[in-house]
Amino acid sequence: MESTTDIEFEVNGKRVRLAVSPREHLADVLRQRCGLTGTHLGCEHGVCGACTVRVDGAAIRGCLILAVQADGAQVRTIEGEGNDPVMQALQQAFIERNALQCGYCTPGFLLTAAELLELDPDPSRESIREYLSGNICRCTGYQAIVDAVELAARRLRGEAGTDASVP
Amino acid sequence: MSSAPANRDGTDLRARAIGQSTVRAEARRFVTGAGAYVDDLPAHRLLHAAFLRSPVAHGTIVKLDLAPALRMEGVVAAYDGEALAPHCQPVRGLLAHLADMQAALQWPLARDRVRWVGEPVALVIAESRALAEDAAQAIAFEWAELPPLVDPRLALEPDAPRLHAELDSNLMFAATVATANVEQAFAQAGTVVELAMRTERVTAMALEPRGLLAQWDAAQHRLTVHMGTQVPWMMQAVFAGVLGIGCDQVRVVAADTGGSFGSKIHCYGDESAVAVAAKRLGRPVRYVADRLEAFVSDVHARGHEAVVRAAVDADGRLTAFEVDDLCGAGPFSIYPRGSVNESRHVLGLTGACYRATEYRARIRVAMQTMAIYGQYRGVGHPLACLFTEAAVDAAARQLGIDPLAFRRRNLVPDDAYPHRAPSGARFERLSLCACLDELARLMGYDRLRADQRERAADHERGAHQGVYRGIGLAVFVENSNHSSANYGRGGAPIASRDGAMVRLTQGGGIQCAVGLTDSGQGVTTAMAQIAADAVGASIVDIRVFMGDTEHTPVSGGNWGSRGTGISGEALWQAGIALRAQLVAAAAALHACSPDALELVDGTFLRRDDRACVCTLQALADAIYFRPERFPRGFQPEPAAQRHYAQTEYDGIYTNGASASWVEVDTRTGFIKVLGHWIVDDCGTVINPLLLDEQLRGAAVQGIGQALFEGCLYGNQGELRNATLADYLVPMAAEMPDIHVGHVTTPTATSALGAKGGAEAGITGALASVVNAINDALAPLGAQVLELPVTPERVLRAIGAIHDPAP
């Protein structure tokens, strides 16, 4: 049998204790052991960004960190962001602007964009494009994603005329 | 031909939900991480599959011993080609209606010989994916290398080693077409341009790799497969064939599908092997390719070499086109679509947008030891467009005519339809000139030319040294709403006739079932819009169910820009039928004539005073719970089903035009796309919000192929860049904002009038980007005719580097 290591970490605000194999990466553990399948695997070599999660606040690649390295960390996935106002604004804007098609890259984009808006509440289109350049979307032309992040940022800044138009 | 959809009072029904930028209701699932892709699906007693794949391009299997794998922890079973063969049938990717096509039998796993790096050789089934991968590595596999066949030209040499003993050459397919006076047209031309072009192979790179979850129900003797797919009905026939069971013993359900772009419409050996294993083992088995496997086992596409020529007379009129195209399509023709349609599009469509009446083409498709080859978004249309439009620009440049004016002079005029191209391709009705005019307006063509001239003047003054800007145009056609001409007539089990079912639910809503899938296009929402208008219900009361062979009517699936045009028309007709049935039921319930009522937004109104008679909810209540309220003997019918096939043309061509505005830095070879524009005519637009971003996404894929993407093979047939770090796809920072415009020419072959919009964006993009680069390089007397146009190729073109390519 494979040897395992006990880890204890916080996933979406809940303490979790697991015995994990040293070779398991965090994204696999979140998906297979925690049932959090909103974290997607697109390449498992750190390029596509579909497995982006937040570890101690930082948006990182779930496929490039071993689960044992997350021992003691606070981990947040797309499923745990439902009450976050920045994430809510982004989700709503993504829906309205059709900033997703197949949806496979979407959680990664949302988590990366949330980190951006926390750091810079008023990013230019260029800096949005730059910040999201670690995430591959193969369906959209990226334009709708940039539009959506811009719209969410405007709403979070409380700018007039940006009320949500649809449920 | 059906009549245009109009209400009895003459109001256009399409003016309601159809044409609105309705947001996708299902999008909320994806933004909350609740999508359910095949790797997310739960299954009881699930087993996992991993493959051993060939590390060499060509070799004889000398030893394949599964015993070490079978001894490993957690391993349940292992199969090689020989072990699997008694339990399955091979496939042959032959289209029977194509003369001179040949293709070899293909088994799910290699037998005797391996023929490409990545070919599945053995399958291990274990309790976890990690354990299955461990065991696959323990298999004792030895081979004796055979000479790889990489260059398709060499593969076709008479003395080249034959890839398949059962075939007498490595030529998969060849075809020619020539008009009577083509020789004369070239001989008499005032100007002839000739370009030798080459495009690197690319791959669709759907972000979710291929995968399936297969389960065998021994009690019902039935296979159920959940998978990422565009074609559940086709896959039902494919799995039935592979397992040697009846179609009705297979159920295929499309899971949420993380992109596809033509990559998930094929019979892959690894997927077939998993289905066979699931049947043998009686436990569910899941396999999802990892990214490295995807690169070597997904179909590749678009690797061509072509010499294209165009002849222009003394008046600046194009008189003839010629193309000689060669493509290397891997060792097997992919089942069931075959690997030759890309080349067939090149044959059928090169030069086809122009008035030139003379044409000659030759296409050849060679078998070689590279990854298997198949359809990718747009299939051959982007290549036909690239070859044509590069030649058109070269001719205009040589003649000193503005490329926009040269196209206006030579395009088939918009009032000349139906039109038959010299190749034989038939176009119902195109708007090439209108699209080009709209494109010129949208992009501000004259302003960009003025900017370019100012730049040139700056160069004279010593500013902006080494940085050149260029404009590229491309005019294109793109097939949609296919008849059976491509597949059904060739024996491929891909339906041309789609069905749609619509019914009134007991809750007063409208439930629709169509056989399509939604891999992100938003077709679920488009179908709801169509159903809402056809029935006369509010869109919020429409539920659309798709993608399950158990619960939907038959469909050819969602590929080739056919979903909305074909299934959408079936749904429209079913909805119209249901509307009439419901009006008749409401009239019977309220003792009036059906002619006195209409159904609007879920409410039955009296035509004379617009008074509300009842709602769909009230009618449903009466139909299901209070049948005694209807007149004696009257049986209301709350469901309707219709089917539709487009049979008048081989396909209904859409058309459009695209433009790129690029900056080339000749010091570094770097290219920056400053702007990109598309004007598309896909007939009736169902949802502009969804369509426009689809056009943009497709354009980005096209820009990717033009500038970055290529499957780079070494001379031993090894794929050298099978990672996302090495195979470059466009990211947000490199892409410009993309501006979209529309011209609307509904097809008269359906009442809905919709053609497809999924591929138009990519079809023109390759050509417009390449033309823009060559426009920028024109002052240097340089041009690049190989894709992708990498910085290295730019620097070679301008003579900045001379050493031979590595």
Interface residues (C-beta under 8 A of the other chain):
Chain A: M1 E2 S21 R23 E24 R31 L36 T37 G38 T39 H40 L41 G42 C43 E44 H45 G46 V47 C48 A50 T77 I78 E79 G82 L90 Q91 F94 I95 E96 N98 A99 L100 Q101 C102 G103 Y104 C105 T106 P107 L110 R125 I128 R129 E130 L132 S133 G134 N135 I136 C137 R138 C139 T140 G141 Y142 Q143 A144 I145 V146 V166
Chain B: V23 R24 A27 R28 R29 F30 V31 T32 G33 A34 G35 A36 Y37 D39 D40 E73 A130 M205 A206 L207 E208 P209 D256 T257 G258 G259 S260 F261 D290 R291 S519 G520 Q521 G522 L689 L690 E693 Q694 L695 R696 G697 A698 A699 V700 Q701 T723 L724 A725 V729 P730 M731 A732 A733 E734 M735 D737 I738 G761
